[in-house]
Amino acid sequence: MDEMQDLLNEVTEKLKTCEKERQRLVDTNKLLVEQIECSEFGSLGAVNVLVEKLQAKDREIIQLRSQVIGLAQLPR
């Protein structure tokens, strides 16, 4: 039982970390978009890389949330 609780706590912490990382990526992406819009010659490559990272982080968050739900539903 304690092992399941430990695993649930671990996955929950990973989820919190992923959500914080995702928010940092979103903020950085917004800054890049603003900089590109303010300049004539913006680099969309950096934005595309961040978009890919955001998509990957979204997928990771979805997986972690599913794990948390699954672990929370197990009998204790």
VOPAGU-2260 file (C-alpha; in pm, 1 decimal, decimal comma):
REM VOPAGU-2260
SITE   aa  ch    i         X         Y         Z
SITE  MET   A    0       0,0       0,0       0,0
SITE  ASP   A    1     277,0     243,1      91,7
SITE  GLU   A    2     448,4     166,3    -239,6
SITE  MET   A    3     136,6     272,8    -429,6
SITE  GLN   A    4     112,3     594,3    -227,9
SITE  ASP   A    5     480,8     663,7    -291,7
SITE  LEU   A    6     429,8     604,7    -663,2
SITE  LEU   A    7     124,4     830,0    -665,8
SITE  ASN   A    8     321,8    1103,1    -488,0
SITE  GLU   A    9     611,0    1064,9    -732,6
SITE  VAL   A   10     387,4    1087,1   -1039,4
SITE  THR   A   11     200,7    1383,3    -889,6
SITE  GLU   A   12     531,0    1567,3    -836,4
SITE  LYS   A   13     636,4    1489,9   -1194,7
SITE  LEU   A   14     305,5    1629,2   -1315,2
SITE  LYS   A   15     355,1    1951,0   -1117,6
SITE  THR   A   16     707,0    1986,1   -1257,9
SITE  CYS   A   17     585,5    1926,4   -1613,9
SITE  GLU   A   18     310,2    2183,0   -1576,0
SITE  LYS   A   19     562,1    2441,3   -1448,7
SITE  GLU   A   20     799,1    2362,8   -1738,0
SITE  ARG   A   21     512,1    2394,5   -1982,1
SITE  GLN   A   22     418,9    2735,6   -1843,5
SITE  ARG   A   23     779,6    2852,6   -1880,6
SITE  LEU   A   24     773,9    2736,1   -2243,1
SITE  VAL   A   25     444,9    2917,9   -2304,2
SITE  ASP   A   26     587,9    3237,9   -2156,7
SITE  THR   A   27     905,5    3209,2   -2364,6
SITE  ASN   A   28     699,5    3141,9   -2675,3
SITE  LYS   A   29     491,5    3455,3   -2614,1
SITE  LEU   A   30     807,1    3664,0   -2576,1
SITE  LEU   A   31     952,1    3527,5   -2899,2
SITE  VAL   A   32     631,5    3592,9   -3089,5
SITE  GLU   A   33     624,5    3950,6   -2958,9
SITE  GLN   A   34     987,8    4003,2   -3059,2
SITE  ILE   A   35     925,8    3862,4   -3405,9
SITE  GLU   A   36     619,7    4079,6   -3454,2
SITE  CYS   A   37     825,0    4387,4   -3357,8
SITE  SER   A   38    1107,0    4317,2   -3602,3
SITE  GLU   A   39    1112,2    4292,5   -3979,0
SITE  PHE   A   40    1330,6    3984,6   -3982,3
SITE  GLY   A   41    1212,5    3741,2   -3720,4
SITE  SER   A   42    1324,9    3384,3   -3693,6
SITE  LEU   A   43    1031,6    3147,8   -3696,9
SITE  GLY   A   44    1267,7    2855,6   -3636,2
SITE  ALA   A   45    1288,6    2933,4   -3265,3
SITE  VAL   A   46     911,2    2957,8   -3242,5
SITE  ASN   A   47     868,1    2625,7   -3421,4
SITE  VAL   A   48    1111,2    2457,5   -3181,7
SITE  LEU   A   49     917,6    2594,2   -2884,4
SITE  VAL   A   50     586,7    2485,6   -3033,8
SITE  GLU   A   51     723,3    2132,2   -3069,9
SITE  LYS   A   52     846,7    2138,5   -2709,6
SITE  LEU   A   53     505,8    2259,8   -2591,7
SITE  GLN   A   54     331,7    1981,9   -2781,2
SITE  ALA   A   55     566,8    1723,8   -2629,9
SITE  LYS   A   56     509,9    1868,8   -2281,8
SITE  ASP   A   57     132,4    1858,8   -2336,2
SITE  ARG   A   58     155,7    1489,7   -2427,4
SITE  GLU   A   59     369,2    1419,8   -2119,8
SITE  ILE   A   60     121,6    1601,7   -1894,4
SITE  ILE   A   61    -168,5    1401,5   -2039,2
SITE  GLN   A   62      18,3    1076,2   -1971,3
SITE  LEU   A   63     105,4    1179,3   -1616,6
SITE  ARG   A   64    -251,5    1286,4   -1542,5
SITE  SER   A   65    -374,2     948,2   -1666,5
SITE  GLN   A   66    -121,0     777,0   -1440,3
SITE  VAL   A   67    -230,0     983,3   -1140,5
SITE  ILE   A   68    -595,6     901,1   -1204,6
SITE  GLY   A   69    -516,0     531,9   -1245,9
SITE  LEU   A   70    -308,0     520,2    -929,9
SITE  ALA   A   71    -565,4     714,0    -729,4
SITE  GLN   A   72    -834,7     463,0    -824,7
SITE  LEU   A   73    -639,0     159,5    -703,2
SITE  PRO   A   74    -752,0      10,9    -372,7
SITE  ARG   A   75    -538,3     123,7     -81,3
